[in-house]
Amino acid sequence: MLEAMTQAAAWLIRASEDFAHSMVLLKEARGVKYGQFVEPGHTLRVTVEIVSQTDRETTVKAKGMVDERLTVQGRLVLERYNLEEKQPEHAMTDALLKKQMRAMFRLLNQGTGSPLAAT
């Protein structure tokens, strides 16, 4: 459940920044509370809201629900950066990763009606 919230937050950050960073990674999970176990066959619906952002970190509120039941919630801090910041020779790797993430994002959002699908 924590991984699902992290992935949803990472996609939100990528889309809201027009894929400016090749790396978006979980740095910290705060106040994570688990409600109920998500049984196989059930769908966990994750929502994420950006709370604050610095030049390198984004804090989000995330929650996961099954039907109308809250199953997990917490605040996550994700770090964003490009590989070339520490190793300039990785600029091409950054460009390739960003291109692949954009393509994957388009595939994931085809026909979903998601507000991010148009991004």
Protein Blocks (a to p, Z undefined) as FASTA:
>chain_A
ZZmmmmmmmmmmmmmnoomafbdcdfbdchiacfbdcdehiacddddddfbdcfkbccdd
ddddehjbcfbdcddddddddfklmmmmlmmmmmmmmmmmmmmmmmmmgonlpaklmZZ
